[in-house]
Amino acid sequence: MQEFEEFTQSPKLQNVRYDVRGPIAQEAARLERAGHRITRLNIGNPAPFGFEAPDSILQTMIKELPTAQGYSDSQGIYSARVAVAQYYQTRGMTEADPDDIYLGNGVSELISMVLQALLGSGDEVLIPAPDYPLWTGATTLAGGKAVHYICDENNHWWPDPEEIESKITDRTKALVLINPNNPTGAVYPREILEAMVDICRRHDLMLLADEIYENITYDGVEAINACTVARDMGDDVFTITFSGLSKTWRVAGFRSGWIYVSGPKHRAKNYLEGLTLLMNMRMCANVPAQHAIQAALGGHQSIKDLILPAGRLYEQRNKAFEMLSQIEGVQVENADGALYLFPRLDPEIYPITDDETFVIELLRQQKILVSHGRAFNWIDDQHFRLVTLPAVEDLEHAIGGIAAFLADYRHQ
Ligand code: PLP
């Protein structure tokens, strides 16, 4: 019989990682098939935790379904782009225009397209560590090189502008910021944003601002849109702002996001033509979900009820922080925004050599699923991320399980 060679994956994928949905999630699925109940604290997906979309979004989509059967314009339907432009106008970008808005199947698709359109082989992108790992994976897949700048756990997980600048080379094309941050929960103050804009301006870098959690902040902290800082500082940094419906409006499954381009667009004409080509090649974003955008942005902003004291997200974030802080050898910065905590395990007490094995053991023993720090391109094995989406009782159960696991781990 003739011997055939195995079908193998492209070498392009060789260094592409997205471990949040990798082997640990597969192990959780295996345990579930074997009849175990797993408490999932690994993905920032609001709906399964009982967060419902505002009814106006659902009703609009249902009403629009009959008219949403065909492809739309690749950039997105006009009414939704008007709504997004108005959203940025009310946030201070009075010049925002529907033509500056591009709609996508979630921010994820837009991150990939923006980087594919930008990067040649070996071009560098400055990305925070820890990061939302799609930024690193999509940079690598696009042929670029992710260069990580380290956020400082001892300084609210903020980046250090000097360190960012020290990593710039003549191949650096763009600076990515994630604010509010996944996985750390950090929200950057104006001075940090100004320093980042200033770096982009002096080194002629594109600023890529992932602000998908901009409406999820606590204790009166406000997330400032980087594009407004860039505009106030002279409007000479080409900025792409990313956001969408997945988190604030709790419809991650609809796959609905946008980008807003601002700054010296006349210098980015050729780039935007490339981006448009990629958008054309994928036809358009899911059309019913594009209709959800206007309803979401124009309706009652119910996220505010969830993040204020007594709101569910606020209470859960506090409960998770309190419980983790009480475990010996666990150091955790409370989140100013987003849906996550990124605790550190003291290496003197918990000397972990492989954080992925550590979280798999936690999963097998306690049936609690979290993500290991290295999945976020973090530099040591002493961190893990959990989501603060579960109800308080579920968090109590889960963090109680983590505490029990850690107590055993110490005495091994
Ligand atoms: N950016 C960040 C920082 C995220 O945390 C996520 C999802 O968790 C995304 C982008 C992707 O969002 P979307 O559902 O719009 O693709």
Residues whose N, C-alpha, C, O or C-beta is under 5 A from the ligand:
A	BS01	PLP	G44 N105 G106 V107 S108 Y132 I178 N182 D210 I212 G244 S246 A252 S256 G257
